[in-house]
Amino acid sequence: MTAPTKSRQLPPGSHPTGNPMTTSARAIRSRHRTTPSLIDVSHRLRSRDYAIARLLDEHTTLTTPQITSILFTNPTTCRHRLHLLRRIGFIDRFIRNRPGAPDPICWVPGLLSARYVALAENNQPPTARAVRERQDRIYSSPILQHQLAVNDVFVSLLIHARHHPGTRLVRWWSERSTAEKFGRKIKPDGHGVWTDGGQEIGFFLELDRGTEPIGRLVDKLASHRRLCAEGGPQYPILFALPSRIREQNLHRKLADRPEPTLIVATTSPESGPDPAGPVWRLVGNGRHRLVLAELPSNHGQPGGFTIGPPQPADDPLRPFGNVAA
């Protein structure tokens, strides 16, 4: 008769597999670490993902088509990548349903992308609560469509640069950053610097959706006039208007209240979809249209509220750089 086999006694704290961490210990550790860190997902991130993080942090939100246009060559590849980044907690997205209107997917910073941008800039990273509040604020914003339209103008310039060697958007600042950089003297919808061959043109953008009186648009020029008087740059103020009629009305209003110290140009959808092309009508220059690179522009003298030429850190697609067509 075979003797009963004795069960093998293991030393306290040991594990049959040789792993000192017990199953219960791993479960406890898992419960205490429900949110991944940047290091946890670092092996899955690429330079293009960091560029997406910076763009979303600076410009609030971008749609899937906008991100596709500036950073990808295939829409399916873009969608797959964005959804992967969402699954690992790097970025997030929402859809705000509106009756009778398209419902684009809007991408916003996630906890990990917000932490990355803050830490890369040597700033205090936001809490999960702060990130959620920012996401909800973007979703609830009454000017969401205005923000997307503003971003469309700059995205169009990035698209142009992809297909036209020698052109490039070398600076793209949001309304928030523009106001901060210029001492809150002005508050345009955005600021950019465009290069075309040997030409470099700084500009301020004012996007109009036809929701306020023409006089309010003219009133916005007063702050730009004061900035110039205090030593700021001589950048053209570009008004993107919703219709040719609205554009004509603004020109008539400006003829009654001329701004000789400012460079003002306008465009509307009837002039063409490409803001880099011959769509800009200078105030006081008849009906002739100029390409963006032909508009007068001057960075000004160093000092005061002069920001100067763009620096490598201003590249809106860093660290990914320009994408070949």
Buried (B, 14 or more C-beta within 10 A) or exposed (E): EEEEEEEEEEEEEEEEEEEEEEEEEEEEEEEEEEEBEBEEBEEEBEEBBBBBBBBBBBBBBBBBBBBBBBBBEEEEEBBEBBEEBBEBBBBBBBEBEEEEEEEBBBBBBBBBBBBBBBEEEEEEBBEEEEBBEBBEEBBEBEEBEBBBBBBBBBBBBBBBBBEEEEBBBBBBBBBEBBBEBBEEBBBBBBBBBBBBEEBBBBBBBBBBBEEEEBEEBBEBBEBBBEBBEEEBBBBBBBBBBBEBEBBBBBBEBBEEEEBEEBBBBBBBEEBEEBBBBBBBBBBEEEEEBBBBBBBEBEBBEEEEBBBEEBEEEBBBBBEBEBBEE
